[in-house]
Amino acid sequence: MGEKRALLAEQDAQIRKLICAQAPSRAKGDLKKATVSHLRRLLNSPQRIMRYFQHPKLHDAA
């Protein structure tokens, strides 16, 4: 179970990194827009999502 949490934390870190890579925003709406944009990008890349579930630590959890 710890490995699964580590993988989820890694994914969360990737999302935060990509959101913060954009120009800094002080408005809550801009941050929400950046987050939604990144999550939509993930939805449009099924190969990347499949790789998350093929990760050895997550694969062993199932």
C-alpha positions in Angstrom: 0.0 0.0 0.0 2.9 2.3 0.7 4.2 1.9 -2.9 0.8 2.9 -4.3 0.9 6.1 -2.2 4.4 6.8 -3.3 3.3 6.5 -7.0 0.3 8.7 -6.4 2.5 11.3 -4.7 4.8 11.2 -7.7 1.9 11.8 -10.0 0.7 14.7 -7.8 4.2 16.2 -7.9 4.2 16.0 -11.7 0.9 17.8 -11.9 2.1 20.5 -9.5 5.4 20.9 -11.5 3.5 21.4 -14.8 1.1 23.8 -13.2 3.8 25.9 -11.6 5.9 25.8 -14.8 3.4 28.3 -16.3 3.6 32.0 -15.6 2.9 32.7 -12.0 -0.7 33.5 -11.3 -2.3 35.1 -8.3 -5.9 34.6 -9.3 -7.7 31.5 -8.1 -9.4 31.2 -11.5 -6.1 31.1 -13.4 -4.8 28.3 -11.1 -8.0 26.3 -11.7 -7.7 26.8 -15.4 -4.1 25.6 -15.4 -5.0 22.5 -13.4 -8.0 21.6 -15.6 -5.8 22.1 -18.7 -3.2 19.7 -17.4 -5.8 17.1 -16.4 -7.4 17.3 -19.8 -4.0 16.8 -21.3 -3.7 13.6 -19.3 -7.1 12.4 -20.5 -5.9 12.8 -24.1 -2.8 10.7 -23.5 -4.0 7.2 -22.7 -0.4 5.8 -23.1 0.8 7.9 -20.2 -2.1 6.7 -18.0 -1.4 3.1 -19.0 2.3 3.6 -17.9 1.1 4.6 -14.5 -0.6 1.3 -14.0 2.3 -0.7 -15.4 4.7 0.8 -12.8 6.2 -2.1 -10.9 5.2 -0.8 -7.5 1.6 -0.3 -8.5 1.5 -3.5 -10.5 2.4 -5.6 -7.4 -0.3 -3.9 -5.4 -3.0 -5.5 -7.6 
